[in-house]
Amino acid sequence: MSQINYYTEEGLQKLKSDLYNMKAVQRPAISEQIAEARDKGDLSENAEYDAAKEAQGLLEMKISKLENIIANARLIDESHIDNSKVFILSNVKIKNIANGIEVVYILVAENEADIKLKKISVDSPIGKGLLGKKVGDIADIQTPGGILQFEIMNISR
């Protein structure tokens, strides 16, 4: 069964771009490697041929998986996001109760997550703990180091 995932327009476009690259650039390059290796003679002892065929198999598997993800992707309509609670695409300002440090995160789909850009997955422990919370709520988040408490300071889009 396929899982439906929600994406921003930017995230979905990146997936489509990656798929195009695999089909239009990587697939022909691997086919060329296979043809070159085949021209070298005996295929039973041709390591280049075996490596190219293995790379082709892996690429086709990635293409199939990405096509499935795109087929089950849903675009998020940002105009319908409720800023009274934390949802996907919310900008959330949180304060660590223990040390007072404040951080702003954007909650995104799993494969759009990028901690350097302050984008965390709604499937991550922090993301799950923040979902549905309102400004002023305290989120108890289970981490490998124990439970951390974060106060929701602000929610925006």
Secondary structure, 3 states (H helix, E strand, C coil): CCCCEEECHHHHHHHHHHHHHHHHHHHHHHHHHHHHHHHCCCHHHCHHHHHHHHHHHHHHHHHHHHHHHHHCEEECCHHHCCCCCCCCCCEEEEEECCCCCEEEEEEECHHHCEHHHCEEECCCHHHHHHCCCCCCCEEEEEECCEEEEEEEEEEEC
